[in-house]
Amino acid sequence: MTPPEATDTAPFDVREFARTAQASHRAEVDQAAIASSGLGDDVVHLIRVLRDLERATLNRMRNLLVTATHKDARVTAFLTTWAFEKFWIADALDAVLEAVDADPAPLSGPLRRTGAERAERRGPILRAIAGNIAGTQLVAAHMTTGLVDEWISQVAYRRLGSAASVLSGLADRLVGLKDRHVTFLAEEAERRLAQSARAVKLARKAIGQAAWPIGAVEIPAADRSFFESFVFGDAEGRAAAARIGERLAALPGLGAASGATVTARLVP
């Protein structure tokens, strides 16, 4: 079964993606309207979590580029623009927080520590060693986990828009921005997984070790629990988590077990 993002059309145009990269969104953030709307505490909390997750992009890039992924020119060209766009997404969320005079500091507190996520805490040296052993097939795992992360973030931004109507336009804009990220990552993940049984094995392993969303390993435990509850804790959220699992399972070689692993970790 082919995921909905993958088509028989021309390959994703990385050059066009870079040419049309989206920078500041502050012009679309109506701070006066946001200030007068009285955002609820849970909405502000979600924005702070999303802001910190988007800010974690540089750590994610560091973890990717100490492996064979940095040798793939097409992927690194995409990642450069991807990181640029995520920086400005975080800036837009900062603009919302400024409008309601919310605490601008990064979230702090004890982290969640589980055995399954131990690999996510590796530093760049250990990641480089592991990546060297895995070789170029590890790129498929990076594309697959990145794809799942973008699916999760899209669900979170849709939930943000539905929870605060004053933010619905911004949320829709950010979801649409991430559509291009999803298109590239889905295309690369499907192609690479279909070519190699070892790529599938490495992707399954990465899925089993990942903290969702990517970057959550550095988010305080209480805030991770809040995110899971707010975004995926009700019937609508559980259905969204199940759809993510189904889409992941539809990728070549991954199957229902990989999808179920992600779904189970998203739903509190």
Secondary structure, 3 states (H helix, E strand, C coil): CCCCCCCCCCCCCHHHHHHCCCCCCHHHCCHHHHHHHCCCHHHHHHHHHHHHHHHCHHHHHHHHHCCHHHHCHHHHHHHHHHHHHHHHHHHHHHHHHHHCCCCCCCCCCCECCCHHHHHHHCCHHHHHHHHHHHHHHHHHHHHHHHHHHHHHHHHHHHHHHHHCHHHHHHHHHHHHHHHHHHHHHHHHHHHHHHHCHHHHHHHHHHHHHCCCCCCHHHCEHHHHHHHHHHHHCCHHHHHHHHHHHHHHHCCCCCHHHHHHHHHHHHCC
